Amino acid sequence: MTQSAEVMSVSDDKKEALVCPIVTASCISCKEHCGRRGSPFAALNKASLPIKQGDLVLIAASKTAEAAQAVLSLLLPAAGAVAAYFASGPASRAIWQADSSEGFKALCVLLGILIPSAAVLALSRFRIRPSKPFIEKIL
């Protein structure tokens, strides 16, 4: 992810800045109205660029953070659904001493998606602190 932003303020050590995203063409068709001004957020100045208030900068997100987000939010629930489907047969035989029905398999798959999704949601809200985006260059 890369996005243009305006520097609102710079920390005293110039290692972090408060930036406000600039509305782009992708925001034009959006009906949520959240991108009119943009919400200010903190960005790291890893490259020690000589930024000052009012500068236009290019903000980027860490590729590692984006990959971790994809694995946690997409692959974990999908893997849970597949594992639950294959576990539904042995679980059904253990509980009812009979083969699993299609309805029970569907319930297991649904639980296999919902339980990891709820765990990811809880972790992302309360435990995992996302990495801050960084300033890539001054425009």
MODELLER restraints for C-alpha pairs under 7 A, 6 or more apart:
rsr = mdl.restraints
at = mdl.atoms
rsr.add(forms.Gaussian(group=physical.xy_distance, feature=features.Distance(at['CA:1:A'], at['CA:60:A']), mean=5.56, stdev=0.5))
rsr.add(forms.Gaussian(group=physical.xy_distance, feature=features.Distance(at['CA:1:A'], at['CA:61:A']), mean=5.58, stdev=0.5))
rsr.add(forms.Gaussian(group=physical.xy_distance, feature=features.Distance(at['CA:2:A'], at['CA:58:A']), mean=6.58, stdev=0.5))
rsr.add(forms.Gaussian(group=physical.xy_distance, feature=features.Distance(at['CA:2:A'], at['CA:59:A']), mean=5.37, stdev=0.5))
rsr.add(forms.Gaussian(group=physical.xy_distance, feature=features.Distance(at['CA:2:A'], at['CA:60:A']), mean=4.36, stdev=0.5))
rsr.add(forms.Gaussian(group=physical.xy_distance, feature=features.Distance(at['CA:2:A'], at['CA:61:A']), mean=6.79, stdev=0.5))
rsr.add(forms.Gaussian(group=physical.xy_distance, feature=features.Distance(at['CA:3:A'], at['CA:58:A']), mean=5.63, stdev=0.5))
rsr.add(forms.Gaussian(group=physical.xy_distance, feature=features.Distance(at['CA:3:A'], at['CA:59:A']), mean=5.17, stdev=0.5))
rsr.add(forms.Gaussian(group=physical.xy_distance, feature=features.Distance(at['CA:3:A'], at['CA:60:A']), mean=6.62, stdev=0.5))
rsr.add(forms.Gaussian(group=physical.xy_distance, feature=features.Distance(at['CA:4:A'], at['CA:21:A']), mean=6.08, stdev=0.5))
rsr.add(forms.Gaussian(group=physical.xy_distance, feature=features.Distance(at['CA:4:A'], at['CA:22:A']), mean=5.76, stdev=0.5))
rsr.add(forms.Gaussian(group=physical.xy_distance, feature=features.Distance(at['CA:4:A'], at['CA:56:A']), mean=6.86, stdev=0.5))
rsr.add(forms.Gaussian(group=physical.xy_distance, feature=features.Distance(at['CA:4:A'], at['CA:57:A']), mean=5.73, stdev=0.5))
rsr.add(forms.Gaussian(group=physical.xy_distance, feature=features.Distance(at['CA:4:A'], at['CA:58:A']), mean=4.58, stdev=0.5))
rsr.add(forms.Gaussian(group=physical.xy_distance, feature=features.Distance(at['CA:4:A'], at['CA:59:A']), mean=6.03, stdev=0.5))
rsr.add(forms.Gaussian(group=physical.xy_distance, feature=features.Distance(at['CA:5:A'], at['CA:19:A']), mean=5.97, stdev=0.5))
rsr.add(forms.Gaussian(group=physical.xy_distance, feature=features.Distance(at['CA:5:A'], at['CA:20:A']), mean=5.30, stdev=0.5))
rsr.add(forms.Gaussian(group=physical.xy_distance, feature=features.Distance(at['CA:5:A'], at['CA:21:A']), mean=4.10, stdev=0.5))
rsr.add(forms.Gaussian(group=physical.xy_distance, feature=features.Distance(at['CA:5:A'], at['CA:22:A']), mean=5.08, stdev=0.5))
rsr.add(forms.Gaussian(group=physical.xy_distance, feature=features.Distance(at['CA:5:A'], at['CA:56:A']), mean=5.68, stdev=0.5))
rsr.add(forms.Gaussian(group=physical.xy_distance, feature=features.Distance(at['CA:5:A'], at['CA:57:A']), mean=5.41, stdev=0.5))
rsr.add(forms.Gaussian(group=physical.xy_distance, feature=features.Distance(at['CA:5:A'], at['CA:58:A']), mean=6.24, stdev=0.5))
rsr.add(forms.Gaussian(group=physical.xy_distance, feature=features.Distance(at['CA:5:A'], at['CA:59:A']), mean=6.74, stdev=0.5))
rsr.add(forms.Gaussian(group=physical.xy_distance, feature=features.Distance(at['CA:6:A'], at['CA:19:A']), mean=5.44, stdev=0.5))
rsr.add(forms.Gaussian(group=physical.xy_distance, feature=features.Distance(at['CA:6:A'], at['CA:20:A']), mean=5.25, stdev=0.5))
rsr.add(forms.Gaussian(group=physical.xy_distance, feature=features.Distance(at['CA:6:A'], at['CA:21:A']), mean=6.37, stdev=0.5))
rsr.add(forms.Gaussian(group=physical.xy_distance, feature=features.Distance(at['CA:6:A'], at['CA:22:A']), mean=6.90, stdev=0.5))
rsr.add(forms.Gaussian(group=physical.xy_distance, feature=features.Distance(at['CA:6:A'], at['CA:54:A']), mean=5.96, stdev=0.5))
rsr.add(forms.Gaussian(group=physical.xy_distance, feature=features.Distance(at['CA:6:A'], at['CA:55:A']), mean=5.74, stdev=0.5))
rsr.add(forms.Gaussian(group=physical.xy_distance, feature=features.Distance(at['CA:6:A'], at['CA:56:A']), mean=4.58, stdev=0.5))
rsr.add(forms.Gaussian(group=physical.xy_distance, feature=features.Distance(at['CA:6:A'], at['CA:57:A']), mean=6.19, stdev=0.5))
rsr.add(forms.Gaussian(group=physical.xy_distance, feature=features.Distance(at['CA:7:A'], at['CA:17:A']), mean=6.65, stdev=0.5))
rsr.add(forms.Gaussian(group=physical.xy_distance, feature=features.Distance(at['CA:7:A'], at['CA:18:A']), mean=6.07, stdev=0.5))
rsr.add(forms.Gaussian(group=physical.xy_distance, feature=features.Distance(at['CA:7:A'], at['CA:19:A']), mean=4.42, stdev=0.5))
rsr.add(forms.Gaussian(group=physical.xy_distance, feature=features.Distance(at['CA:7:A'], at['CA:20:A']), mean=6.48, stdev=0.5))
rsr.add(forms.Gaussian(group=physical.xy_distance, feature=features.Distance(at['CA:7:A'], at['CA:52:A']), mean=6.91, stdev=0.5))
rsr.add(forms.Gaussian(group=physical.xy_distance, feature=features.Distance(at['CA:7:A'], at['CA:53:A']), mean=5.19, stdev=0.5))
rsr.add(forms.Gaussian(group=physical.xy_distance, feature=features.Distance(at['CA:7:A'], at['CA:54:A']), mean=5.21, stdev=0.5))
rsr.add(forms.Gaussian(group=physical.xy_distance, feature=features.Distance(at['CA:7:A'], at['CA:55:A']), mean=5.40, stdev=0.5))
rsr.add(forms.Gaussian(group=physical.xy_distance, feature=features.Distance(at['CA:7:A'], at['CA:56:A']), mean=6.38, stdev=0.5))
rsr.add(forms.Gaussian(group=physical.xy_distance, feature=features.Distance(at['CA:8:A'], at['CA:18:A']), mean=5.38, stdev=0.5))
rsr.add(forms.Gaussian(group=physical.xy_distance, feature=features.Distance(at['CA:8:A'], at['CA:19:A']), mean=5.22, stdev=0.5))
rsr.add(forms.Gaussian(group=physical.xy_distance, feature=features.Distance(at['CA:8:A'], at['CA:20:A']), mean=6.59, stdev=0.5))
rsr.add(forms.Gaussian(group=physical.xy_distance, feature=features.Distance(at['CA:8:A'], at['CA:53:A']), mean=5.40, stdev=0.5))
rsr.add(forms.Gaussian(group=physical.xy_distance, feature=features.Distance(at['CA:8:A'], at['CA:54:A']), mean=6.22, stdev=0.5))
rsr.add(forms.Gaussian(group=physical.xy_distance, feature=features.Distance(at['CA:9:A'], at['CA:17:A']), mean=5.70, stdev=0.5))
rsr.add(forms.Gaussian(group=physical.xy_distance, feature=features.Distance(at['CA:9:A'], at['CA:18:A']), mean=5.19, stdev=0.5))
rsr.add(forms.Gaussian(group=physical.xy_distance, feature=features.Distance(at['CA:9:A'], at['CA:53:A']), mean=5.20, stdev=0.5))
rsr.add(forms.Gaussian(group=physical.xy_distance, feature=features.Distance(at['CA:10:A'], at['CA:16:A']), mean=6.24, stdev=0.5))
rsr.add(forms.Gaussian(group=physical.xy_distance, feature=features.Distance(at['CA:10:A'], at['CA:17:A']), mean=4.31, stdev=0.5))
rsr.add(forms.Gaussian(group=physical.xy_distance, feature=features.Distance(at['CA:10:A'], at['CA:18:A']), mean=6.33, stdev=0.5))
rsr.add(forms.Gaussian(group=physical.xy_distance, feature=features.Distance(at['CA:10:A'], at['CA:52:A']), mean=6.43, stdev=0.5))
rsr.add(forms.Gaussian(group=physical.xy_distance, feature=features.Distance(at['CA:10:A'], at['CA:53:A']), mean=6.56, stdev=0.5))
rsr.add(forms.Gaussian(group=physical.xy_distance, feature=features.Distance(at['CA:11:A'], at['CA:17:A']), mean=5.85, stdev=0.5))
rsr.add(forms.Gaussian(group=physical.xy_distance, feature=features.Distance(at['CA:14:A'], at['CA:45:A']), mean=6.97, stdev=0.5))
rsr.add(forms.Gaussian(group=physical.xy_distance, feature=features.Distance(at['CA:15:A'], at['CA:44:A']), mean=5.90, stdev=0.5))
rsr.add(forms.Gaussian(group=physical.xy_distance, feature=features.Distance(at['CA:15:A'], at['CA:45:A']), mean=4.79, stdev=0.5))
rsr.add(forms.Gaussian(group=physical.xy_distance, feature=features.Distance(at['CA:15:A'], at['CA:46:A']), mean=6.69, stdev=0.5))
rsr.add(forms.Gaussian(group=physical.xy_distance, feature=features.Distance(at['CA:15:A'], at['CA:48:A']), mean=6.60, stdev=0.5))
rsr.add(forms.Gaussian(group=physical.xy_distance, feature=features.Distance(at['CA:16:A'], at['CA:42:A']), mean=6.70, stdev=0.5))
rsr.add(forms.Gaussian(group=physical.xy_distance, feature=features.Distance(at['CA:16:A'], at['CA:43:A']), mean=5.69, stdev=0.5))
rsr.add(forms.Gaussian(group=physical.xy_distance, feature=features.Distance(at['CA:16:A'], at['CA:44:A']), mean=4.46, stdev=0.5))
rsr.add(forms.Gaussian(group=physical.xy_distance, feature=features.Distance(at['CA:16:A'], at['CA:45:A']), mean=5.36, stdev=0.5))
rsr.add(forms.Gaussian(group=physical.xy_distance, feature=features.Distance(at['CA:17:A'], at['CA:42:A']), mean=5.62, stdev=0.5))
rsr.add(forms.Gaussian(group=physical.xy_distance, feature=features.Distance(at['CA:17:A'], at['CA:43:A']), mean=5.42, stdev=0.5))
rsr.add(forms.Gaussian(group=physical.xy_distance, feature=features.Distance(at['CA:17:A'], at['CA:44:A']), mean=6.43, stdev=0.5))
rsr.add(forms.Gaussian(group=physical.xy_distance, feature=features.Distance(at['CA:18:A'], at['CA:40:A']), mean=6.33, stdev=0.5))
rsr.add(forms.Gaussian(group=physical.xy_distance, feature=features.Distance(at['CA:18:A'], at['CA:41:A']), mean=5.50, stdev=0.5))
rsr.add(forms.Gaussian(group=physical.xy_distance, feature=features.Distance(at['CA:18:A'], at['CA:42:A']), mean=4.50, stdev=0.5))
rsr.add(forms.Gaussian(group=physical.xy_distance, feature=features.Distance(at['CA:18:A'], at['CA:43:A']), mean=6.30, stdev=0.5))
rsr.add(forms.Gaussian(group=physical.xy_distance, feature=features.Distance(at['CA:19:A'], at['CA:40:A']), mean=5.34, stdev=0.5))
rsr.add(forms.Gaussian(group=physical.xy_distance, feature=features.Distance(at['CA:19:A'], at['CA:41:A']), mean=5.59, stdev=0.5))
rsr.add(forms.Gaussian(group=physical.xy_distance, feature=features.Distance(at['CA:19:A'], at['CA:42:A']), mean=6.15, stdev=0.5))
rsr.add(forms.Gaussian(group=physical.xy_distance, feature=features.Distance(at['CA:19:A'], at['CA:43:A']), mean=6.76, stdev=0.5))
rsr.add(forms.Gaussian(group=physical.xy_distance, feature=features.Distance(at['CA:20:A'], at['CA:38:A']), mean=5.84, stdev=0.5))
rsr.add(forms.Gaussian(group=physical.xy_distance, feature=features.Distance(at['CA:20:A'], at['CA:39:A']), mean=5.96, stdev=0.5))
rsr.add(forms.Gaussian(group=physical.xy_distance, feature=features.Distance(at['CA:20:A'], at['CA:40:A']), mean=4.27, stdev=0.5))
rsr.add(forms.Gaussian(group=physical.xy_distance, feature=features.Distance(at['CA:20:A'], at['CA:41:A']), mean=6.55, stdev=0.5))
rsr.add(forms.Gaussian(group=physical.xy_distance, feature=features.Distance(at['CA:21:A'], at['CA:38:A']), mean=5.20, stdev=0.5))
rsr.add(forms.Gaussian(group=physical.xy_distance, feature=features.Distance(at['CA:21:A'], at['CA:39:A']), mean=6.92, stdev=0.5))
rsr.add(forms.Gaussian(group=physical.xy_distance, feature=features.Distance(at['CA:21:A'], at['CA:40:A']), mean=6.93, stdev=0.5))
rsr.add(forms.Gaussian(group=physical.xy_distance, feature=features.Distance(at['CA:22:A'], at['CA:38:A']), mean=6.57, stdev=0.5))
rsr.add(forms.Gaussian(group=physical.xy_distance, feature=features.Distance(at['CA:23:A'], at['CA:35:A']), mean=5.92, stdev=0.5))
rsr.add(forms.Gaussian(group=physical.xy_distance, feature=features.Distance(at['CA:23:A'], at['CA:36:A']), mean=6.24, stdev=0.5))
rsr.add(forms.Gaussian(group=physical.xy_distance, feature=features.Distance(at['CA:23:A'], at['CA:37:A']), mean=6.84, stdev=0.5))
rsr.add(forms.Gaussian(group=physical.xy_distance, feature=features.Distance(at['CA:23:A'], at['CA:38:A']), mean=6.87, stdev=0.5))
rsr.add(forms.Gaussian(group=physical.xy_distance, feature=features.Distance(at['CA:27:A'], at['CA:35:A']), mean=6.27, stdev=0.5))
rsr.add(forms.Gaussian(group=physical.xy_distance, feature=features.Distance(at['CA:42:A'], at['CA:132:A']), mean=7.00, stdev=0.5))
rsr.add(forms.Gaussian(group=physical.xy_distance, feature=features.Distance(at['CA:43:A'], at['CA:132:A']), mean=5.80, stdev=0.5))
rsr.add(forms.Gaussian(group=physical.xy_distance, feature=features.Distance(at['CA:43:A'], at['CA:133:A']), mean=5.13, stdev=0.5))
rsr.add(forms.Gaussian(group=physical.xy_distance, feature=features.Distance(at['CA:43:A'], at['CA:134:A']), mean=4.97, stdev=0.5))
rsr.add(forms.Gaussian(group=physical.xy_distance, feature=features.Distance(at['CA:43:A'], at['CA:135:A']), mean=6.38, stdev=0.5))
rsr.add(forms.Gaussian(group=physical.xy_distance, feature=features.Distance(at['CA:44:A'], at['CA:132:A']), mean=6.54, stdev=0.5))
rsr.add(forms.Gaussian(group=physical.xy_distance, feature=features.Distance(at['CA:44:A'], at['CA:133:A']), mean=6.31, stdev=0.5))
rsr.add(forms.Gaussian(group=physical.xy_distance, feature=features.Distance(at['CA:44:A'], at['CA:134:A']), mean=4.44, stdev=0.5))
rsr.add(forms.Gaussian(group=physical.xy_distance, feature=features.Distance(at['CA:44:A'], at['CA:135:A']), mean=6.10, stdev=0.5))
rsr.add(forms.Gaussian(group=physical.xy_distance, feature=features.Distance(at['CA:45:A'], at['CA:134:A']), mean=5.86, stdev=0.5))
rsr.add(forms.Gaussian(group=physical.xy_distance, feature=features.Distance(at['CA:45:A'], at['CA:135:A']), mean=5.35, stdev=0.5))
rsr.add(forms.Gaussian(group=physical.xy_distance, feature=features.Distance(at['CA:46:A'], at['CA:134:A']), mean=6.61, stdev=0.5))
rsr.add(forms.Gaussian(group=physical.xy_distance, feature=features.Distance(at['CA:56:A'], at['CA:138:A']), mean=6.07, stdev=0.5))
rsr.add(forms.Gaussian(group=physical.xy_distance, feature=features.Distance(at['CA:56:A'], at['CA:139:A']), mean=5.38, stdev=0.5))
rsr.add(forms.Gaussian(group=physical.xy_distance, feature=features.Distance(at['CA:57:A'], at['CA:135:A']), mean=6.58, stdev=0.5))
rsr.add(forms.Gaussian(group=physical.xy_distance, feature=features.Distance(at['CA:57:A'], at['CA:137:A']), mean=5.74, stdev=0.5))
rsr.add(forms.Gaussian(group=physical.xy_distance, feature=features.Distance(at['CA:57:A'], at['CA:138:A']), mean=4.33, stdev=0.5))
rsr.add(forms.Gaussian(group=physical.xy_distance, feature=features.Distance(at['CA:57:A'], at['CA:139:A']), mean=5.18, stdev=0.5))
rsr.add(forms.Gaussian(group=physical.xy_distance, feature=features.Distance(at['CA:58:A'], at['CA:135:A']), mean=5.90, stdev=0.5))
rsr.add(forms.Gaussian(group=physical.xy_distance, feature=features.Distance(at['CA:58:A'], at['CA:136:A']), mean=5.47, stdev=0.5))
rsr.add(forms.Gaussian(group=physical.xy_distance, feature=features.Distance(at['CA:58:A'], at['CA:137:A']), mean=5.41, stdev=0.5))
rsr.add(forms.Gaussian(group=physical.xy_distance, feature=features.Distance(at['CA:58:A'], at['CA:138:A']), mean=6.30, stdev=0.5))
rsr.add(forms.Gaussian(group=physical.xy_distance, feature=features.Distance(at['CA:58:A'], at['CA:139:A']), mean=6.67, stdev=0.5))
rsr.add(forms.Gaussian(group=physical.xy_distance, feature=features.Distance(at['CA:59:A'], at['CA:133:A']), mean=6.51, stdev=0.5))
rsr.add(forms.Gaussian(group=physical.xy_distance, feature=features.Distance(at['CA:59:A'], at['CA:134:A']), mean=5.67, stdev=0.5))
rsr.add(forms.Gaussian(group=physical.xy_distance, feature=features.Distance(at['CA:59:A'], at['CA:135:A']), mean=4.66, stdev=0.5))
rsr.add(forms.Gaussian(group=physical.xy_distance, feature=features.Distance(at['CA:59:A'], at['CA:136:A']), mean=5.64, stdev=0.5))
rsr.add(forms.Gaussian(group=physical.xy_distance, feature=features.Distance(at['CA:60:A'], at['CA:133:A']), mean=5.62, stdev=0.5))
rsr.add(forms.Gaussian(group=physical.xy_distance, feature=features.Distance(at['CA:60:A'], at['CA:134:A']), mean=5.54, stdev=0.5))
rsr.add(forms.Gaussian(group=physical.xy_distance, feature=features.Distance(at['CA:60:A'], at['CA:135:A']), mean=6.36, stdev=0.5))
rsr.add(forms.Gaussian(group=physical.xy_distance, feature=features.Distance(at['CA:60:A'], at['CA:136:A']), mean=6.10, stdev=0.5))
rsr.add(forms.Gaussian(group=physical.xy_distance, feature=features.Distance(at['CA:61:A'], at['CA:133:A']), mean=4.54, stdev=0.5))
rsr.add(forms.Gaussian(group=physical.xy_distance, feature=features.Distance(at['CA:61:A'], at['CA:134:A']), mean=6.34, stdev=0.5))
rsr.add(forms.Gaussian(group=physical.xy_distance, feature=features.Distance(at['CA:62:A'], at['CA:133:A']), mean=6.59, stdev=0.5))
rsr.add(forms.Gaussian(group=physical.xy_distance, feature=features.Distance(at['CA:65:A'], at['CA:131:A']), mean=6.86, stdev=0.5))
rsr.add(forms.Gaussian(group=physical.xy_distance, feature=features.Distance(at['CA:72:A'], at['CA:120:A']), mean=6.68, stdev=0.5))
rsr.add(forms.Gaussian(group=physical.xy_distance, feature=features.Distance(at['CA:73:A'], at['CA:120:A']), mean=6.52, stdev=0.5))
rsr.add(forms.Gaussian(group=physical.xy_distance, feature=features.Distance(at['CA:76:A'], at['CA:116:A']), mean=6.50, stdev=0.5))
rsr.add(forms.Gaussian(group=physical.xy_distance, feature=features.Distance(at['CA:77:A'], at['CA:112:A']), mean=6.77, stdev=0.5))
rsr.add(forms.Gaussian(group=physical.xy_distance, feature=features.Distance(at['CA:77:A'], at['CA:113:A']), mean=4.73, stdev=0.5))
rsr.add(forms.Gaussian(group=physical.xy_distance, feature=features.Distance(at['CA:77:A'], at['CA:116:A']), mean=5.19, stdev=0.5))
rsr.add(forms.Gaussian(group=physical.xy_distance, feature=features.Distance(at['CA:77:A'], at['CA:117:A']), mean=5.75, stdev=0.5))
rsr.add(forms.Gaussian(group=physical.xy_distance, feature=features.Distance(at['CA:78:A'], at['CA:113:A']), mean=6.46, stdev=0.5))
rsr.add(forms.Gaussian(group=physical.xy_distance, feature=features.Distance(at['CA:80:A'], at['CA:112:A']), mean=4.58, stdev=0.5))
rsr.add(forms.Gaussian(group=physical.xy_distance, feature=features.Distance(at['CA:80:A'], at['CA:113:A']), mean=5.81, stdev=0.5))
rsr.add(forms.Gaussian(group=physical.xy_distance, feature=features.Distance(at['CA:80:A'], at['CA:116:A']), mean=6.65, stdev=0.5))
rsr.add(forms.Gaussian(group=physical.xy_distance, feature=features.Distance(at['CA:81:A'], at['CA:109:A']), mean=4.65, stdev=0.5))
rsr.add(forms.Gaussian(group=physical.xy_distance, feature=features.Distance(at['CA:81:A'], at['CA:110:A']), mean=6.87, stdev=0.5))
rsr.add(forms.Gaussian(group=physical.xy_distance, feature=features.Distance(at['CA:81:A'], at['CA:112:A']), mean=4.19, stdev=0.5))
rsr.add(forms.Gaussian(group=physical.xy_distance, feature=features.Distance(at['CA:81:A'], at['CA:113:A']), mean=5.08, stdev=0.5))
rsr.add(forms.Gaussian(group=physical.xy_distance, feature=features.Distance(at['CA:84:A'], at['CA:108:A']), mean=5.37, stdev=0.5))
rsr.add(forms.Gaussian(group=physical.xy_distance, feature=features.Distance(at['CA:84:A'], at['CA:109:A']), mean=5.34, stdev=0.5))
rsr.add(forms.Gaussian(group=physical.xy_distance, feature=features.Distance(at['CA:84:A'], at['CA:112:A']), mean=5.22, stdev=0.5))
rsr.add(forms.Gaussian(group=physical.xy_distance, feature=features.Distance(at['CA:85:A'], at['CA:105:A']), mean=5.84, stdev=0.5))
rsr.add(forms.Gaussian(group=physical.xy_distance, feature=features.Distance(at['CA:85:A'], at['CA:108:A']), mean=6.14, stdev=0.5))
rsr.add(forms.Gaussian(group=physical.xy_distance, feature=features.Distance(at['CA:85:A'], at['CA:109:A']), mean=5.42, stdev=0.5))
rsr.add(forms.Gaussian(group=physical.xy_distance, feature=features.Distance(at['CA:88:A'], at['CA:100:A']), mean=6.56, stdev=0.5))
rsr.add(forms.Gaussian(group=physical.xy_distance, feature=features.Distance(at['CA:88:A'], at['CA:105:A']), mean=5.63, stdev=0.5))
rsr.add(forms.Gaussian(group=physical.xy_distance, feature=features.Distance(at['CA:88:A'], at['CA:108:A']), mean=6.15, stdev=0.5))
rsr.add(forms.Gaussian(group=physical.xy_distance, feature=features.Distance(at['CA:89:A'], at['CA:99:A']), mean=6.17, stdev=0.5))
rsr.add(forms.Gaussian(group=physical.xy_distance, feature=features.Distance(at['CA:89:A'], at['CA:100:A']), mean=5.30, stdev=0.5))
rsr.add(forms.Gaussian(group=physical.xy_distance, feature=features.Distance(at['CA:92:A'], at['CA:98:A']), mean=6.23, stdev=0.5))
rsr.add(forms.Gaussian(group=physical.xy_distance, feature=features.Distance(at['CA:92:A'], at['CA:99:A']), mean=6.05, stdev=0.5))
rsr.add(forms.Gaussian(group=physical.xy_distance, feature=features.Distance(at['CA:92:A'], at['CA:100:A']), mean=5.14, stdev=0.5))
rsr.add(forms.Gaussian(group=physical.xy_distance, feature=features.Distance(at['CA:93:A'], at['CA:99:A']), mean=5.77, stdev=0.5))
